[in-house]
Every structure is written in C-alpha cells, then in structure tokens.
C-alpha cells in the first residue's frame, strides 16, 4: 500500500491506536461486568481471529505451515494472553484508568529485558535518567493508589497484587514482541495476526478452565453493557487498532508509532471520567506525569535522531532540485 497515494490513512491509523487502545481499558471493565477475565479474553481473541482467518481463506491464502503456527502461537500467547489477558484479570481490582497508567511503564520493561542492546541503551545518558524518573513516578502512582483503597470496596492487598500482575503483563508483552522480532513468521501480516489471535483465544479458554471460570457462567446472564464492551474489544481493539499498529510500524519509524504510550493513559482517564465516573487522585495524577516524563526521556534521543535525519533528507532534496531545475534563460 503506497503511503503517498493513501497519506490520509496515516493520521487515521494514529487516531486508531491513540483513541481505541485508550478506550480498550474501559471496554474491558465493562466486559468484566458479565464475563470472567479469561473467558472475556478468550472470546475476544478467538472471535476476532476466526473472522480474520475466514476472510483470508476466502481470498485464497493458506495456513498450512506448522512452523508458522508455532511461532505465532508463542507470540500470541505472550503478547495477547499474557499481555492483555492479565490486564483483564487486574481490572477486577483496579480501575481502567489505574490499569492504563500501570501499563504506561511498558517501555521501561522493554529496555530492561532487551539485554542484547544494553550497551546501546546505556550509552545514551537520557535512557538511564528516564528509567530512574519513570520508576520514581511508578512508586508515586502506586503510593497514591494504595492510599486510595479507603475509597474503594477492594482489599488493599488485592490491589497491590493487581498492580504486580499488570507489571507482569507488560513483561509478557515485551517478551512476545522480542520473540516475534527475532523469529518472524513467513506469511502475510494479516495471517500472522489471525493465527496469534486464534492461539491466544484458545490459550485463554484453557486458563479459564483451570481457573474454573466456566462454573456458574452463562451467556444468558451477560448484561447488555458487557456485550457492548466485548463487541468493542473484538472489532476495534483486536482488529482495527491492532492492524493499524502493525501497518504503522511498516510505514513509519517505531519511535514515532510508540507515542501511543503517552496518549493511551490520558484517553483512558478522560473516557473513564466521562463514561463511568472513574477518577484518580492527585498523587496518582502526579505519578502519571512523572512516568510519562520518564518515558519521554528514554526516547528523546530517538526522536532527535529522527528529526535530524528528516532535516538531512530535506537538505539533500533541495540540493538535488537546485542541480536539476535551472532558472529560465532567454536565448
């Protein structure tokens, strides 16, 4: 797909990952009103994956490589079942806004786990400074969240456990991303995503069975608000936003695409306030600001390098134009 002919798709795709992924945290909280966490995740992923692979089969694509299924299964289970499924579990005990803010620490885990590039990361003075500031912000946020327990009906220990699980979900997402990068499957992006969604859905249902989530669960007892949350997660969270994210990575620098990390928590906070009346206290808001500052510092050099590279390209283009386009001279 040519970005020059379809330049309007770029801002639309950015809006998708900024807004939809921000609202996704709120949609999960609505889904949990009728679904246990891993049944919710399994239904969401499997439905989206089956629709996508059905469309691909209708176009004539095949999915008969066991190696590709294995690679996508590992990626899907880590990123989706572990990364997103654990978010659903955590949101049983914390608000959507709190979950989104906790997940905003994802870039820090990426740097901490990507040992192969430590030399590069820590040669940049902004990265360790950003890491320290970010974790200070996380401590401030968690302190504000624990002090907020008196305003909720959830036990303080469960809330702390939920924040630990949310941190683990970020770790799972990073591990899956690194595995996918080092072990790419040899299929179309759409087929890879479909297989990841299907295997993640099956894995989520298996976990739900071990947790006995099916006992006492009935689709007939699910309220309309929970169905609305699930439908949003299937069509917008798992298909539209995920595809937008993967496509943007193929046409725009990763440093630019990663800016959704800053926007998603803000969208979630405002959406939670407007739709569900969710609020965060001053300490949590202060912690969020410090976290986002840390994330910005860990990426500032990449943004500067990106800007510098763009300026160099513009100067080269101007020199080329000056050489090839001469002013008109009458004979």
N, C-alpha and C positions, 0 to 999 in steps of 0.2 A: 504494500500500500504506500503510495507516494505521499509524503508529508507536504510537498509543495502544492499538490492538487487538492489535498484534503487538510489544509492547515487549520481549518475550523475544528477538526477532531481533537487537536492537542489541548486547547482550553477546555473542551467538553470532557476529555478524559481526566484532566486535572481536577475539574469540579467533581467528577465522579468519585475519585479517591479521597478528595478533601471532605466532601459532604457525606457521601454514602457511608464510608468507613467510620465517620464520626457518629452518624445516626445508628450504625450497626450495634454499638454497645447498648443503646437504648432499646433497639429492637429485640436484643437478647433478653433484656429484663422483662419485656412484655411476653416473650415466648415462654419464659420460666413461670408465668402465671398458670400455665396449663401443662407444660412438659417438664419432666426431669431433665437435668442438664445434658446428659449424653444421648438420651433419646432425641432431644431437641437438635443436637449437633448432627447425629446420625441421619435424621430425617432431612435436615437442611442440606447436607453434603450429598447424600445419595440421590435425592430428588434432582438437584442441580446437575450432578454428574450424569445421570441416566438421560436427562433431556439433552444434554450437550452431546453425549456419545451417540444417541439416536439420530441427531441431526447430522453428525459426521458420517455415520454409516449410510444415511440416505444420500450423502454426497459421494459415496464410494470409497471413503477412507477405511483402512483396515487396522485392527488392533490385535494382531496375532503373534507379537513378539513377547515372549515371556520375560526376556531381559528388560525390556522397556517397562513392562508391568511391574517388575520387581523394583526398578529404580524409582518409578513414580509412586509405588506403594510406600517406600521408605520416606520419600519426600512428603507425600500427602499425610502420612500418619504423624510425622514430626511437626510439620507446619500447621496442618488443619486440625487433626485430632488432638495433638498435644498443645499446639499454639493457641488455637481458637476454642477447642473443647474445654480446656482448663479455664478459659475466661468465663465460659458459661457456668462452670462449677463455682468459680469465685464470686460471680454476680448473685449467687444465692445469699451472700452475706455482706456484700458491699454494694454501693450504688453504681450505676452505669458510669457516672462522672468519675468516681473514685477508681474504677477499673481502667478507664481510658487513660487517666493520669499515671497510674502504675505502669501501664504498657508503654508509656512515652519513654521509658528508660531503655527500650529495645536497642538503640544504637550503642549504648554503653556495653551491653552484653555482647554485641557483635564484635566490638574491639577486644573485649576480654577473652573471648573464645577463639578468635581467629589468630592463633599463636603464630602461624606461618608469616604473618605480616606485622608482628610486634615491632620488628626493627624499624619498619617504615612508620608505623603509628607513633612510636615514642621518640622518633627523631624530630617530630613536629611538636614544638612546645605547647601549642594550643590544645592538643589532644589530652595529655595528662591533666592539664589545668581544667579542661572541660569535664573530664571524668570525675575529678575531685569535687568540683562545684555541683555536678549533677547528682552525685551520691549524697552530698550535703542537702540538696533540695529534696531528695527522696526521704532522708531522715526527717526533715522538717514536715514533709507531707504526711509521713506515717505517724509522726507525733501528733499532728493535728487530727488525723483520722482516729487514733486510739482515744484521744480526749473527746472525740465526737460520739463515743459509744453511748454516753448517757442520753443522747437524743435519738437513739435507735432501739429496736427491740431485739438486737442481735448481741450475743455474748461477746465480750471483748477478745477472748482467746480465739473464737471462731473468726473474728475479723482479722486478727493478726495472721492466722493460718491462711485465710483467703488471700491476703497480700503476698504471702510467701508463695502460694500456688500461682498467683498472677506473675510473679517474677520467674517462676519455673516455666510458665507458658512462653515468656519472651525467650528464655534459653532454648526451648524446644523449637521455636520459630527460627532462631538463628542457626541451630544445628541442621535443621532441614534445608535452610537456604544455602548453607555452606556445602552440604552434601549434594544438593541439586547443581550447584555451580561446578563442582568437581566431577560429577557423574551425570552429565546431561543425557537425556534420552533422545534417540534418533527418530523423532516423529515431529509432527506439527505441534505448535504451541497449544492449539485448541485440544488436540488429542491428549497431550501430556496433562493438561489441566483437568480434562474429563476423567482420566484414569486416577489422578490424585484425589479428586472429589469422591469417586466411587469407593476407592480403597479406604479413604478416611471415614466415609459413611459407614462402611461395614465394620471397621475397627471400633467406631463409636458405639454401634449397636452391641458389639461383643462386650465392651466395657460396661455398657448399660445392663447387660445380662448378668455379669459378675457382681454388679452393684445392686442387683435385684430391683432395678428401676421399673421393670415391666409389671411387677407385682402391684396390683391395685390401679394400674394405669389404664385409662380407657379414652380413646379418641373422642367418644361421645361426650365426655365431661370437659373437653377443652373449650374454654370460652372464646368468643369471637376476637377479643383483643390479643390472645395468644396466637391464634391463627393468622391475624394480621402481621404480628411480629415475625412469624415463620415465613410467610409469603415474601415479606420484605427481605429476609435473610437469603432465601432461595434465589429470587430473581435479581435483586440488586446487590446484596453483599457477596454472594458466591459466584455470580455470573458477570453482571455489568461492571462492578468495581474491580473484581479480580482480573478480568480480561483487560480493563483499562490500564491497570497497573502493569501487567505483563507487556502490553503493547507500548506503553510509555517507555519502559526500560529498553525497548528495541529501537526507539527513535530519539530519545533524549538522554542526557547524561544521568547516571544513577544519583549523583549528588543533588541534582535538581528535582528528580522524582521523589527523593527521600524527604522533601519538605512536608509531605503529608504528616510526618511525625509531629510537627509543630501544630498543625491545624486540627487534626482529629480530636485531641482532648478539648480544645476550645469549642468546637462544634458540639461535642457531646455535652459539655457543661451547659451551653445555651439551650440545646434541644431538650435536655433533661429538665431544665428550669421552666421552659415554655410548655412542654407537653405533659410532664409528670410531676412538676413541682419539686424536683430534686434540687438541693442546694449544697454548696460546700462552704466551710467556714473560712475565716481569714487566714488561719495558719495553713490550711490546705491550699488556698489560693496563692499564698506566698511561696509555699513549697513548689507548686506548679511553675511559677515564674522562674524560680531558681533552676529547676530541672530543664526547662526549655532554654535557658541561658547556657547551661552546660552542654546540651545537645548542639546548640548553635556553635559553640566554641570548638567542639570536636570536629565540626565540618567546615569551619571558616576558611581553612587553607584550600580545601577542595573548591569552595565557591570562588575564592580569589583566583585560583588557578584556572577555573572555568571562565571567569570574566577576562582574565589576561589572555587566554587562548582565543577567545572571541575577538578581542581587540587586535590581536596579531593577524587573524584571518581577514578582518576588515581592512587593515593596512595593506596586506598583500593584494586584496581585491582592488583597492584604489590604485596601487602601482600598476596592476595589470591593465586596468581601464585606461590609465594615463598613457601607457605604451601602445595600446591598440587603437584607441579613439583619438585621432588627431584633429585639431581645430581646422575648420574650413579655410582654405587659402585660395583666393581668386587667381585664375591664370592670367 
